[in-house]
Amino acid sequence: MADIQLQDALLVKKYVDGDENALTVLINRHQSKIFGFIYSKISDRDISNDIFQDTFIKVIKTLKSKSYNEEGKFLPWVMRIAHNLIIDHFRRNKKMPMFRETEEFSIFSIMSDDSLTIENKIIQEQVEIDLRKLIEELPEDQKEVLMMRMYQDMSFKEISELTGVSINTALGRMRYALMNMRKVIDKHQIILTN
Amino acid sequence: MAKIYAPKKLVTNSMKPKKEIVSFLINYSKALSFVKVKDKSFEIIAN
């Protein structure tokens, strides 16, 4: 029972020096506290087991690579690793939440396919063709600014530099381009929506 | 007044990971070693 009396720091040193049993003692000594901590945040046994495993893999790698600085704080260090992995887990889940299908709930009841139908695709293509025709009717300077802004995604600073006018002039031309297009759309009652 | 005893323990089982996880970690540790070559460190897992 000498292991009980050995402090964590000593066990860590023994493990780094090659005594694998020291790791077993460390894990057995702290597993409840660490796993309990993880489970208190995650509330899922399987995921908690995964995080517990990942935590100790990091611990093992750090110790074996002799990258660990012993400051008498083994357990806080391990808890910090577990804490960071928990945060990583929540960040991943936030980006990609997991839905589990049950008898009452099917993910397909709230998920929809956002891609366009063939009909909508044809309509969209026609709208784009009509839009280009309208743009062609604009005065040259307004057409130039609008094309650069909308189709080449240029900033007004870049547009002003390329066309040799001030930013305010470029902004004004853009504004007039849109106003003129709206007038033509209203006059001929053109429909440009999908 | 009769004492009332709960039929089950009120304290839940202590939280522990699966035994397989602990067993894996111990085996992983035994298989893992690091080799330093110049300024680089390489992980080696023995099969």
gemmi code that builds the backbone of each chain (N, CA, C; Angstrom):
import gemmi

chains = {
    "A": [
        ("MET", (0.830, -1.211, 0.000), (0.000, 0.000, 0.000), (0.863, 1.260, 0.000)),
        ("ALA", (2.100, 1.084, -0.352), (2.995, 2.242, -0.350), (2.543, 3.267, -1.386)),
        ("ASP", (1.801, 2.798, -2.445), (1.403, 3.724, -3.504), (0.518, 4.829, -2.980)),
        ("ILE", (-0.338, 4.529, -1.985), (-1.261, 5.535, -1.495), (-0.488, 6.716, -0.943)),
        ("GLN", (0.677, 6.399, -0.359), (1.417, 7.471, 0.281), (2.241, 8.277, -0.720)),
        ("LEU", (2.442, 7.686, -1.888), (3.255, 8.395, -2.867), (2.457, 9.558, -3.434)),
        ("GLN", (3.074, 10.715, -3.431), (2.389, 11.869, -3.984), (2.365, 11.793, -5.500)),
        ("ASP", (1.444, 12.572, -6.072), (1.304, 12.582, -7.524), (2.638, 12.923, -8.197)),
        ("ALA", (3.330, 13.903, -7.648), (4.578, 14.366, -8.270), (5.577, 13.224, -8.382)),
        ("LEU", (5.602, 12.404, -7.322), (6.548, 11.288, -7.304), (6.128, 10.212, -8.311)),
        ("LEU", (4.822, 9.989, -8.382), (4.310, 9.001, -9.336), (4.596, 9.465, -10.759)),
        ("VAL", (4.413, 10.760, -11.007), (4.685, 11.305, -12.340), (6.156, 11.079, -12.688)),
        ("LYS", (7.019, 11.331, -11.710), (8.461, 11.177, -11.954), (8.786, 9.714, -12.267)),
        ("LYS", (8.178, 8.827, -11.504), (8.425, 7.388, -11.715), (7.933, 6.983, -13.113)),
        ("TYR", (6.768, 7.528, -13.505), (6.211, 7.184, -14.812), (7.110, 7.688, -15.927)),
        ("VAL", (7.559, 8.942, -15.790), (8.440, 9.521, -16.814), (9.737, 8.714, -16.910)),
        ("ASP", (10.155, 8.165, -15.767), (11.372, 7.354, -15.760), (11.154, 5.934, -16.259)),
        ("GLY", (9.893, 5.593, -16.570), (9.665, 4.300, -17.194), (8.777, 3.331, -16.424)),
        ("ASP", (8.274, 3.743, -15.276), (7.451, 2.836, -14.475), (5.990, 2.988, -14.896)),
        ("GLU", (5.501, 2.036, -15.704), (4.130, 2.113, -16.231), (3.090, 1.932, -15.122)),
        ("ASN", (3.461, 1.246, -14.066), (2.491, 1.051, -12.975), (2.112, 2.380, -12.316)),
        ("ALA", (3.041, 3.297, -12.359), (2.768, 4.611, -11.761), (1.587, 5.281, -12.454)),
        ("LEU", (1.476, 5.087, -13.772), (0.345, 5.669, -14.510), (-0.958, 5.021, -14.061)),
        ("THR", (-0.914, 3.713, -13.867), (-2.120, 2.995, -13.415), (-2.595, 3.561, -12.085)),
        ("VAL", (-1.641, 3.797, -11.190), (-2.009, 4.351, -9.876), (-2.624, 5.737, -10.030)),
        ("LEU", (-2.004, 6.543, -10.874), (-2.510, 7.917, -11.087), (-3.922, 7.906, -11.647)),
        ("ILE", (-4.140, 7.066, -12.654), (-5.466, 7.001, -13.268), (-6.489, 6.523, -12.246)),
        ("ASN", (-6.175, 5.458, -11.559), (-7.126, 4.915, -10.578), (-7.431, 5.931, -9.470)),
        ("ARG", (-6.423, 6.663, -9.103), (-6.575, 7.638, -8.018), (-7.504, 8.769, -8.426)),
        ("HIS", (-7.396, 9.221, -9.649), (-8.102, 10.456, -10.053), (-9.250, 10.255, -11.036)),
        ("GLN", (-9.481, 9.017, -11.455), (-10.455, 8.811, -12.532), (-11.853, 9.303, -12.154)),
        ("SER", (-12.270, 9.066, -10.908), (-13.629, 9.472, -10.525), (-13.797, 10.974, -10.599)),
        ("LYS", (-12.814, 11.666, -10.055), (-12.910, 13.123, -10.021), (-12.933, 13.690, -11.447)),
        ("ILE", (-12.038, 13.190, -12.281), (-11.925, 13.736, -13.638), (-13.152, 13.351, -14.471)),
        ("PHE", (-13.520, 12.071, -14.392), (-14.682, 11.643, -15.176), (-15.946, 12.336, -14.676)),
        ("GLY", (-16.066, 12.467, -13.376), (-17.222, 13.151, -12.804), (-17.319, 14.593, -13.268)),
        ("PHE", (-16.167, 15.244, -13.327), (-16.114, 16.624, -13.810), (-16.585, 16.703, -15.260)),
        ("ILE", (-16.064, 15.794, -16.072), (-16.424, 15.799, -17.501), (-17.922, 15.531, -17.655)),
        ("TYR", (-18.402, 14.523, -16.941), (-19.813, 14.146, -17.071), (-20.741, 15.264, -16.591)),
        ("SER", (-20.285, 16.019, -15.598), (-21.122, 17.108, -15.078), (-21.341, 18.186, -16.135)),
        ("LYS", (-20.436, 18.278, -17.090), (-20.565, 19.275, -18.172), (-21.249, 18.690, -19.408)),
        ("ILE", (-20.996, 17.423, -19.654), (-21.412, 16.833, -20.936), (-22.751, 16.113, -20.830)),
        ("SER", (-22.969, 15.476, -19.660), (-24.210, 14.734, -19.408), (-24.475, 13.612, -20.397)),
        ("ASP", (-23.420, 13.067, -20.929), (-23.560, 11.929, -21.852), (-22.388, 11.001, -21.559)),
        ("ARG", (-22.711, 9.768, -21.199), (-21.656, 8.857, -20.757), (-20.655, 8.538, -21.871)),
        ("ASP", (-21.189, 8.270, -23.048), (-20.300, 7.867, -24.152), (-19.328, 8.983, -24.507)),
        ("ILE", (-19.869, 10.187, -24.631), (-19.003, 11.318, -24.986), (-18.026, 11.598, -23.847)),
        ("SER", (-18.507, 11.467, -22.630), (-17.621, 11.686, -21.476), (-16.474, 10.688, -21.483)),
        ("ASN", (-16.772, 9.450, -21.845), (-15.713, 8.444, -21.943), (-14.688, 8.837, -23.010)),
        ("ASP", (-15.198, 9.328, -24.127), (-14.295, 9.747, -25.209), (-13.381, 10.873, -24.741)),
        ("ILE", (-13.981, 11.850, -24.067), (-13.196, 13.000, -23.623), (-12.197, 12.579, -22.550)),
        ("PHE", (-12.612, 11.665, -21.695), (-11.707, 11.155, -20.665), (-10.503, 10.491, -21.329)),
        ("GLN", (-10.785, 9.705, -22.334), (-9.700, 9.022, -23.043), (-8.776, 10.015, -23.723)),
        ("ASP", (-9.372, 10.985, -24.408), (-8.563, 11.996, -25.099), (-7.713, 12.787, -24.111)),
        ("THR", (-8.291, 13.047, -22.941), (-7.547, 13.784, -21.905), (-6.286, 13.031, -21.535)),
        ("PHE", (-6.448, 11.765, -21.248), (-5.281, 11.016, -20.788), (-4.303, 10.683, -21.906)),
        ("ILE", (-4.801, 10.625, -23.127), (-3.859, 10.464, -24.248), (-2.925, 11.665, -24.297)),
        ("LYS", (-3.500, 12.859, -24.105), (-2.665, 14.069, -24.085), (-1.693, 14.034, -22.907)),
        ("VAL", (-2.204, 13.575, -21.766), (-1.358, 13.502, -20.568), (-0.187, 12.559, -20.834)),
        ("ILE", (-0.514, 11.410, -21.373), (0.517, 10.391, -21.631), (1.555, 10.916, -22.618)),
        ("LYS", (1.085, 11.537, -23.678), (2.013, 12.049, -24.689), (2.930, 13.112, -24.099)),
        ("THR", (2.357, 14.000, -23.306), (3.165, 15.077, -22.728), (4.204, 14.520, -21.765)),
        ("LEU", (3.782, 13.562, -20.958), (4.715, 12.995, -19.986), (5.803, 12.188, -20.678)),
        ("LYS", (5.394, 11.376, -21.644), (6.363, 10.517, -22.328), (7.357, 11.321, -23.159)),
        ("SER", (6.908, 12.446, -23.669), (7.821, 13.269, -24.473), (8.648, 14.186, -23.581)),
        ("LYS", (8.481, 13.993, -22.281), (9.240, 14.754, -21.277), (9.036, 16.261, -21.447)),
        ("SER", (7.792, 16.614, -21.809), (7.474, 18.037, -21.978), (6.778, 18.614, -20.750)),
        ("TYR", (6.573, 17.789, -19.734), (5.814, 18.243, -18.564), (6.751, 18.831, -17.514)),
        ("ASN", (6.380, 20.032, -17.029), (7.155, 20.657, -15.958), (6.460, 20.408, -14.634)),
        ("GLU", (7.111, 19.662, -13.782), (6.487, 19.310, -12.516), (6.460, 20.522, -11.587)),
        ("GLU", (5.250, 20.929, -11.247), (5.114, 22.045, -10.300), (4.177, 21.645, -9.176)),
        ("GLY", (4.036, 20.365, -8.985), (3.175, 19.868, -7.916), (1.706, 20.083, -8.194)),
        ("LYS", (1.339, 20.178, -9.478), (-0.053, 20.453, -9.805), (-0.559, 19.508, -10.880)),
        ("PHE", (-0.326, 18.231, -10.654), (-0.697, 17.244, -11.675), (-2.207, 17.257, -11.927)),
        ("LEU", (-2.998, 17.132, -10.865), (-4.443, 17.033, -11.051), (-5.029, 18.291, -11.684)),
        ("PRO", (-4.686, 19.508, -11.210), (-5.198, 20.705, -11.893), (-4.810, 20.737, -13.369)),
        ("TRP", (-3.637, 20.244, -13.676), (-3.196, 20.222, -15.072), (-4.092, 19.293, -15.905)),
        ("VAL", (-4.357, 18.131, -15.383), (-5.201, 17.169, -16.106), (-6.629, 17.729, -16.245)),
        ("MET", (-7.109, 18.352, -15.187), (-8.460, 18.925, -15.231), (-8.527, 20.033, -16.275)),
        ("ARG", (-7.458, 20.785, -16.409), (-7.418, 21.855, -17.408), (-7.495, 21.260, -18.818)),
        ("ILE", (-6.782, 20.177, -19.020), (-6.830, 19.513, -20.333), (-8.255, 19.051, -20.618)),
        ("ALA", (-8.874, 18.424, -19.613), (-10.252, 17.933, -19.782), (-11.189, 19.102, -20.067)),
        ("HIS", (-10.987, 20.184, -19.337), (-11.818, 21.373, -19.514), (-11.713, 21.903, -20.939)),
        ("ASN", (-10.500, 21.977, -21.457), (-10.303, 22.492, -22.825), (-10.924, 21.563, -23.863)),
        ("LEU", (-10.844, 20.276, -23.618), (-11.453, 19.318, -24.561), (-12.978, 19.426, -24.527)),
        ("ILE", (-13.512, 19.727, -23.358), (-14.964, 19.928, -23.249), (-15.381, 21.139, -24.076)),
        ("ILE", (-14.581, 22.200, -23.979), (-14.875, 23.405, -24.763), (-14.798, 23.097, -26.253)),
        ("ASP", (-13.770, 22.348, -26.656), (-13.654, 21.960, -28.072), (-14.881, 21.189, -28.521)),
        ("HIS", (-15.348, 20.307, -27.641), (-16.536, 19.508, -27.955), (-17.751, 20.412, -28.195)),
        ("PHE", (-17.951, 21.384, -27.328), (-19.101, 22.274, -27.477), (-18.962, 23.151, -28.706)),
        ("ARG", (-17.747, 23.551, -29.008), (-17.547, 24.383, -30.211), (-17.865, 23.567, -31.455)),
        ("ARG", (-17.425, 22.336, -31.472), (-17.698, 21.479, -32.644), (-19.196, 21.260, -32.775)),
        ("ASN", (-19.844, 21.007, -31.654), (-21.279, 20.735, -31.686), (-22.072, 21.950, -32.083)),
        ("LYS", (-21.557, 23.107, -31.720), (-22.265, 24.334, -32.079), (-22.286, 24.486, -33.595)),
        ("LYS", (-21.142, 24.132, -34.238), (-21.077, 24.259, -35.687), (-21.877, 23.168, -36.362)),
        ("MET", (-21.876, 22.000, -35.747), (-22.571, 20.876, -36.377), (-23.371, 20.138, -35.320)),
        ("PRO", (-24.540, 20.663, -34.946), (-25.310, 19.997, -33.891), (-25.772, 18.619, -34.350)),
        ("MET", (-25.764, 17.670, -33.416), (-26.136, 16.308, -33.775), (-27.570, 16.046, -33.350)),
        ("PHE", (-28.354, 15.571, -34.272), (-29.733, 15.216, -33.957), (-29.867, 13.708, -33.985)),
        ("ARG", (-30.450, 13.192, -32.932), (-30.666, 11.749, -32.906), (-32.123, 11.461, -33.248)),
        ("GLU", (-32.335, 10.587, -34.206), (-33.705, 10.285, -34.621), (-34.389, 9.416, -33.586)),
        ("THR", (-35.627, 9.760, -33.284), (-36.433, 8.924, -32.385), (-37.745, 8.614, -33.090)),
        ("GLU", (-38.608, 7.895, -32.407), (-39.892, 7.568, -33.049), (-40.728, 8.829, -33.244)),
        ("GLU", (-40.617, 9.745, -32.267), (-41.451, 10.960, -32.385), (-40.824, 12.002, -33.293)),
        ("PHE", (-39.532, 11.960, -33.396), (-38.858, 13.061, -34.103), (-37.989, 12.539, -35.234)),
        ("SER", (-38.173, 13.102, -36.384), (-37.302, 12.776, -37.506), (-36.666, 14.067, -37.987)),
        ("ILE", (-35.388, 14.006, -38.221), (-34.666, 15.216, -38.642), (-35.233, 15.767, -39.948)),
        ("PHE", (-35.817, 14.902, -40.769), (-36.313, 15.357, -42.061), (-37.570, 16.200, -41.944)),
        ("SER", (-38.159, 16.206, -40.757), (-39.335, 17.049, -40.588), (-38.953, 18.519, -40.466)),
        ("ILE", (-37.689, 18.786, -40.117), (-37.270, 20.185, -40.039), (-36.178, 20.524, -41.039)),
        ("MET", (-35.637, 19.504, -41.668), (-34.566, 19.745, -42.635), (-35.174, 19.839, -44.018)),
        ("SER", (-34.707, 20.771, -44.791), (-35.230, 20.817, -46.159), (-34.070, 20.968, -47.129)),
        ("ASP", (-34.317, 20.625, -48.322), (-33.304, 20.746, -49.353), (-33.382, 22.151, -49.927)),
        ("ASP", (-32.294, 22.925, -49.741), (-32.324, 24.313, -50.184), (-31.981, 24.493, -51.650)),
        ("SER", (-31.557, 23.446, -52.288), (-31.136, 23.634, -53.684), (-32.363, 23.922, -54.555)),
        ("LEU", (-32.118, 24.646, -55.629), (-33.228, 25.081, -56.483), (-33.800, 23.904, -57.257)),
        ("THR", (-35.117, 23.962, -57.459), (-35.733, 22.969, -58.338), (-35.355, 23.341, -59.772)),
        ("ILE", (-35.622, 22.438, -60.693), (-35.295, 22.725, -62.105), (-36.048, 23.968, -62.561)),
        ("GLU", (-37.313, 24.032, -62.153), (-38.144, 25.179, -62.568), (-37.538, 26.479, -62.030)),
        ("ASN", (-37.192, 26.478, -60.759), (-36.630, 27.692, -60.156), (-35.291, 28.050, -60.776)),
        ("LYS", (-34.574, 27.016, -61.162), (-33.270, 27.253, -61.785), (-33.457, 27.952, -63.137)),
        ("ILE", (-34.444, 27.498, -63.885), (-34.725, 28.112, -65.196), (-35.157, 29.561, -65.012)),
        ("ILE", (-36.008, 29.771, -64.009), (-36.488, 31.142, -63.736), (-35.309, 32.032, -63.359)),
        ("GLN", (-34.423, 31.506, -62.522), (-33.284, 32.296, -62.078), (-32.391, 32.661, -63.255)),
        ("GLU", (-32.190, 31.731, -64.146), (-31.350, 32.008, -65.323), (-31.993, 33.092, -66.189)),
        ("GLN", (-33.310, 33.028, -66.317), (-34.016, 34.030, -67.119), (-33.918, 35.413, -66.469)),
        ("VAL", (-34.048, 35.430, -65.151), (-33.945, 36.696, -64.412), (-32.568, 37.316, -64.644)),
        ("GLU", (-31.531, 36.468, -64.604), (-30.164, 36.973, -64.800), (-29.990, 37.516, -66.216)),
        ("ILE", (-30.589, 36.855, -67.178), (-30.496, 37.343, -68.575), (-31.195, 38.700, -68.696)),
        ("ASP", (-32.381, 38.803, -68.094), (-33.136, 40.067, -68.155), (-32.381, 41.198, -67.479)),
        ("LEU", (-31.741, 40.838, -66.370), (-30.974, 41.830, -65.608), (-29.807, 42.358, -66.443)),
        ("ARG", (-29.123, 41.461, -67.111), (-28.004, 41.877, -67.968), (-28.485, 42.802, -69.075)),
        ("LYS", (-29.657, 42.522, -69.641), (-30.206, 43.390, -70.697), (-30.461, 44.783, -70.157)),
        ("LEU", (-30.994, 44.845, -68.933), (-31.258, 46.153, -68.307), (-29.964, 46.922, -68.086)),
        ("ILE", (-28.961, 46.203, -67.624), (-27.680, 46.837, -67.337), (-27.073, 47.409, -68.627)),
        ("GLU", (-27.254, 46.686, -69.702), (-26.723, 47.142, -71.001), (-27.341, 48.464, -71.429)),
        ("GLU", (-28.563, 48.745, -70.965), (-29.255, 49.987, -71.348), (-28.745, 51.202, -70.589)),
        ("LEU", (-27.958, 50.959, -69.550), (-27.497, 52.084, -68.722), (-26.435, 52.909, -69.449)),
        ("PRO", (-26.295, 54.189, -69.037), (-25.163, 54.975, -69.548), (-23.850, 54.282, -69.205)),
        ("GLU", (-22.863, 54.502, -70.064), (-21.612, 53.757, -69.977), (-20.925, 53.858, -68.612)),
        ("ASP", (-20.907, 55.087, -68.057), (-20.184, 55.261, -66.792), (-20.892, 54.540, -65.638)),
        ("GLN", (-22.229, 54.578, -65.680), (-22.982, 53.883, -64.619), (-22.869, 52.365, -64.782)),
        ("LYS", (-22.923, 51.936, -66.034), (-22.812, 50.496, -66.297), (-21.460, 49.972, -65.814)),
        ("GLU", (-20.437, 50.757, -66.072), (-19.076, 50.341, -65.703), (-18.965, 50.119, -64.189)),
        ("VAL", (-19.466, 51.103, -63.435), (-19.374, 51.019, -61.965), (-20.190, 49.833, -61.446)),
        ("LEU", (-21.382, 49.680, -61.989), (-22.264, 48.606, -61.517), (-21.659, 47.233, -61.790)),
        ("MET", (-21.092, 47.074, -62.979), (-20.483, 45.778, -63.338), (-19.315, 45.467, -62.417)),
        ("MET", (-18.506, 46.492, -62.164), (-17.344, 46.272, -61.297), (-17.785, 45.909, -59.888)),
        ("ARG", (-18.835, 46.566, -59.441), (-19.271, 46.361, -58.054), (-19.970, 45.016, -57.886)),
        ("MET", (-20.906, 44.741, -58.787), (-21.758, 43.566, -58.580), (-21.159, 42.284, -59.144)),
        ("TYR", (-20.454, 42.384, -60.253), (-19.967, 41.169, -60.892), (-18.502, 40.887, -60.607)),
        ("GLN", (-17.751, 41.940, -60.284), (-16.341, 41.709, -59.968), (-16.045, 41.925, -58.488)),
        ("ASP", (-17.090, 42.262, -57.740), (-16.970, 42.348, -56.281), (-15.857, 43.305, -55.843)),
        ("MET", (-15.760, 44.407, -56.583), (-14.697, 45.362, -56.237), (-15.199, 46.369, -55.229)),
        ("SER", (-14.284, 46.885, -54.430), (-14.666, 47.926, -53.479), (-14.761, 49.248, -54.242)),
        ("PHE", (-15.426, 50.243, -53.649), (-15.545, 51.552, -54.309), (-14.193, 52.233, -54.414)),
        ("LYS", (-13.325, 51.931, -53.486), (-11.953, 52.478, -53.551), (-11.254, 51.950, -54.812)),
        ("GLU", (-11.380, 50.632, -55.037), (-10.753, 50.027, -56.216), (-11.392, 50.569, -57.493)),
        ("ILE", (-12.710, 50.721, -57.472), (-13.425, 51.220, -58.653), (-12.960, 52.640, -58.974)),
        ("SER", (-12.845, 53.473, -57.922), (-12.444, 54.870, -58.158), (-11.018, 54.937, -58.711)),
        ("GLU", (-10.159, 54.066, -58.228), (-8.763, 54.054, -58.707), (-8.697, 53.618, -60.172)),
        ("LEU", (-9.510, 52.623, -60.521), (-9.470, 52.091, -61.887), (-10.097, 53.035, -62.896)),
        ("THR", (-11.163, 53.690, -62.465), (-11.886, 54.574, -63.410), (-11.374, 55.997, -63.377)),
        ("GLY", (-10.523, 56.275, -62.406), (-9.903, 57.608, -62.354), (-10.820, 58.696, -61.812)),
        ("VAL", (-11.812, 58.301, -61.020), (-12.704, 59.312, -60.424), (-12.641, 59.172, -58.909)),
        ("SER", (-13.263, 60.125, -58.227), (-13.256, 60.055, -56.771), (-14.223, 58.965, -56.301)),
        ("ILE", (-14.063, 58.600, -55.063), (-14.958, 57.576, -54.503), (-16.396, 58.085, -54.519)),
        ("ASN", (-16.565, 59.350, -54.186), (-17.918, 59.924, -54.158), (-18.575, 59.860, -55.533)),
        ("THR", (-17.783, 60.106, -56.559), (-18.325, 60.029, -57.922), (-18.725, 58.583, -58.247)),
        ("ALA", (-17.887, 57.659, -57.867), (-18.198, 56.237, -58.115), (-19.481, 55.843, -57.373)),
        ("LEU", (-19.596, 56.311, -56.143), (-20.806, 56.024, -55.353), (-22.034, 56.624, -56.024)),
        ("GLY", (-21.861, 57.829, -56.503), (-22.981, 58.508, -57.165), (-23.421, 57.778, -58.420)),
        ("ARG", (-22.466, 57.336, -59.200), (-22.792, 56.601, -60.434), (-23.519, 55.305, -60.109)),
        ("MET", (-23.092, 54.653, -59.045), (-23.753, 53.412, -58.623), (-25.197, 53.717, -58.231)),
        ("ARG", (-25.364, 54.767, -57.493), (-26.710, 55.155, -57.026), (-27.618, 55.459, -58.219)),
        ("TYR", (-27.121, 56.220, -59.153), (-27.920, 56.549, -60.336), (-28.195, 55.308, -61.179)),
        ("ALA", (-27.237, 54.409, -61.241), (-27.438, 53.162, -61.995), (-28.632, 52.405, -61.437)),
        ("LEU", (-28.663, 52.282, -60.118), (-29.760, 51.545, -59.475), (-31.088, 52.278, -59.658)),
        ("MET", (-31.050, 53.604, -59.520), (-32.286, 54.390, -59.691), (-32.827, 54.215, -61.099)),
        ("ASN", (-31.936, 54.288, -62.065), (-32.367, 54.152, -63.467), (-32.926, 52.768, -63.751)),
        ("MET", (-32.291, 51.774, -63.183), (-32.781, 50.399, -63.388), (-34.160, 50.240, -62.785)),
        ("ARG", (-34.357, 50.809, -61.598), (-35.673, 50.713, -60.947), (-36.733, 51.402, -61.792)),
        ("LYS", (-36.375, 52.540, -62.378), (-37.347, 53.275, -63.213), (-37.781, 52.411, -64.388)),
        ("VAL", (-36.815, 51.774, -65.030), (-37.131, 50.955, -66.209), (-37.972, 49.748, -65.787)),
        ("ILE", (-37.614, 49.145, -64.667), (-38.364, 47.976, -64.175), (-39.811, 48.365, -63.886)),
        ("ASP", (-39.979, 49.545, -63.224), (-41.343, 49.996, -62.879), (-42.122, 50.359, -64.138)),
        ("LYS", (-41.432, 50.999, -65.067), (-42.116, 51.473, -66.279), (-42.647, 50.315, -67.092)),
        ("HIS", (-41.827, 49.298, -67.250), (-42.237, 48.165, -68.068), (-42.821, 47.022, -67.250)),
        ("GLN", (-42.931, 47.261, -65.938), (-43.494, 46.258, -65.011), (-42.835, 44.887, -65.189)),
        ("ILE", (-41.539, 44.944, -65.148), (-40.770, 43.706, -65.303), (-40.717, 42.979, -63.958)),
        ("ILE", (-40.865, 41.673, -64.009), (-40.780, 40.880, -62.776), (-39.398, 40.225, -62.723)),
        ("LEU", (-38.684, 40.535, -61.641), (-37.322, 39.988, -61.533), (-37.146, 39.175, -60.246)),
        ("THR", (-38.190, 38.489, -59.857), (-38.050, 37.676, -58.640), (-38.299, 36.228, -58.965)),
        ("ASN", (-37.759, 35.356, -58.146), (-37.903, 33.913, -58.361), (-39.083, 33.368, -57.560)),
    ],
    "B": [
        ("MET", (-40.948, 6.898, 16.737), (-41.203, 7.094, 15.320), (-40.279, 6.182, 14.543)),
        ("ALA", (-40.862, 5.396, 13.662), (-40.051, 4.446, 12.919), (-39.125, 5.193, 11.957)),
        ("LYS", (-37.944, 4.650, 11.868), (-37.017, 5.273, 10.923), (-37.378, 4.791, 9.519)),
        ("ILE", (-37.266, 5.693, 8.587), (-37.585, 5.332, 7.202), (-36.279, 5.139, 6.450)),
        ("TYR", (-36.152, 3.997, 5.893), (-34.947, 3.733, 5.141), (-35.289, 3.700, 3.658)),
        ("ALA", (-34.506, 4.358, 2.908), (-34.742, 4.336, 1.458), (-34.421, 2.940, 0.945)),
        ("PRO", (-35.228, 2.414, 0.014), (-34.980, 1.056, -0.485), (-33.669, 0.966, -1.263)),
        ("LYS", (-33.317, 2.069, -1.880), (-32.059, 2.062, -2.633), (-31.134, 3.092, -2.026)),
        ("LYS", (-29.886, 3.014, -2.413), (-28.924, 3.998, -1.930), (-29.306, 5.355, -2.478)),
        ("LEU", (-29.184, 6.358, -1.642), (-29.471, 7.700, -2.119), (-28.295, 8.273, -2.908)),
        ("VAL", (-27.147, 7.779, -2.544), (-25.953, 8.266, -3.249), (-25.782, 7.439, -4.515)),
        ("THR", (-25.658, 8.118, -5.613), (-25.485, 7.399, -6.888), (-24.090, 6.787, -6.940)),
        ("ASN", (-23.937, 5.828, -7.832), (-22.620, 5.215, -8.011), (-21.614, 6.284, -8.396)),
        ("SER", (-20.396, 6.174, -7.888), (-19.385, 7.176, -8.215), (-19.136, 7.120, -9.717)),
        ("MET", (-18.846, 8.264, -10.253), (-18.672, 8.379, -11.687), (-17.315, 7.823, -12.057)),
        ("LYS", (-17.316, 6.836, -12.909), (-16.056, 6.266, -13.382), (-16.151, 6.013, -14.876)),
        ("PRO", (-15.014, 6.108, -15.537), (-15.036, 5.771, -16.964), (-15.139, 4.260, -17.121)),
        ("LYS", (-15.361, 3.837, -18.351), (-15.441, 2.389, -18.618), (-14.082, 1.743, -18.348)),
        ("LYS", (-14.133, 0.516, -17.910), (-12.869, -0.203, -17.626), (-12.049, -0.368, -18.901)),
        ("GLU", (-12.780, -0.510, -20.031), (-12.070, -0.684, -21.306), (-11.233, 0.542, -21.633)),
        ("ILE", (-11.743, 1.703, -21.260), (-11.028, 2.953, -21.544), (-9.721, 2.977, -20.746)),
        ("VAL", (-9.813, 2.646, -19.483), (-8.628, 2.669, -18.623), (-7.623, 1.632, -19.122)),
        ("SER", (-8.160, 0.477, -19.485), (-7.290, -0.590, -19.983), (-6.589, -0.151, -21.270)),
        ("PHE", (-7.345, 0.509, -22.140), (-6.758, 1.014, -23.389), (-5.636, 2.000, -23.096)),
        ("LEU", (-5.891, 2.912, -22.152), (-4.898, 3.947, -21.854), (-3.599, 3.333, -21.346)),
        ("ILE", (-3.744, 2.332, -20.533), (-2.547, 1.692, -19.965), (-1.769, 0.976, -21.072)),
        ("ASN", (-2.499, 0.299, -21.944), (-1.828, -0.395, -23.049), (-1.211, 0.594, -24.031)),
        ("TYR", (-1.938, 1.681, -24.256), (-1.425, 2.724, -25.154), (-0.118, 3.288, -24.610)),
        ("SER", (-0.119, 3.524, -23.314), (1.087, 4.077, -22.692), (2.261, 3.113, -22.829)),
        ("LYS", (1.989, 1.837, -22.671), (3.063, 0.834, -22.772), (3.620, 0.776, -24.184)),
        ("ALA", (2.726, 0.995, -25.160), (3.163, 0.877, -26.558), (3.828, 2.149, -27.071)),
        ("LEU", (3.560, 3.266, -26.390), (4.034, 4.557, -26.916), (5.443, 4.875, -26.422)),
        ("SER", (6.254, 5.355, -27.346), (7.560, 5.868, -26.925), (7.927, 7.028, -27.842)),
        ("PHE", (8.840, 7.840, -27.376), (9.289, 8.995, -28.149), (10.764, 8.862, -28.460)),
        ("VAL", (11.099, 9.207, -29.692), (12.514, 9.186, -30.076), (12.879, 10.588, -30.555)),
        ("LYS", (13.941, 11.105, -30.003), (14.372, 12.458, -30.424), (15.526, 12.348, -31.402)),
        ("VAL", (15.325, 12.984, -32.571), (16.389, 13.027, -33.569), (16.683, 14.498, -33.835)),
        ("LYS", (17.857, 14.917, -33.470), (18.253, 16.338, -33.561), (17.217, 17.172, -32.805)),
        ("ASP", (16.515, 18.040, -33.478), (15.545, 18.877, -32.759), (14.103, 18.411, -32.964)),
        ("LYS", (13.956, 17.203, -33.508), (12.600, 16.707, -33.763), (12.307, 15.494, -32.887)),
        ("SER", (11.057, 15.379, -32.544), (10.626, 14.270, -31.692), (9.619, 13.417, -32.446)),
        ("PHE", (9.825, 12.100, -32.444), (8.944, 11.204, -33.189), (8.222, 10.264, -32.232)),
        ("GLU", (6.910, 10.140, -32.480), (6.107, 9.195, -31.703), (6.226, 7.825, -32.317)),
        ("ILE", (6.419, 6.822, -31.505), (6.440, 5.453, -32.039), (5.463, 4.632, -31.242)),
        ("ILE", (4.581, 3.937, -31.975), (3.636, 3.043, -31.309), (4.034, 1.619, -31.680)),
        ("ALA", (4.418, 0.868, -30.696), (4.817, -0.520, -30.954), (3.577, -1.395, -31.064)),
        ("ASN", (3.544, -2.212, -32.066), (2.390, -3.118, -32.231), (2.445, -4.289, -31.267)),
    ],
}
model = gemmi.Model(1)
for chain_id, residues in chains.items():
    chain = gemmi.Chain(chain_id)
    for i, (resn, *xyz) in enumerate(residues, 1):
        res = gemmi.Residue()
        res.name, res.seqid = resn, gemmi.SeqId(i, " ")
        for name, pos in zip(("N", "CA", "C"), xyz):
            atom = gemmi.Atom()
            atom.name, atom.element = name, gemmi.Element(name[0])
            atom.pos, atom.b_iso = gemmi.Position(*pos), 0.0
            res.add_atom(atom)
        chain.add_residue(res)
    model.add_chain(chain)
structure = gemmi.Structure()
structure.add_model(model)
structure.setup_entities()
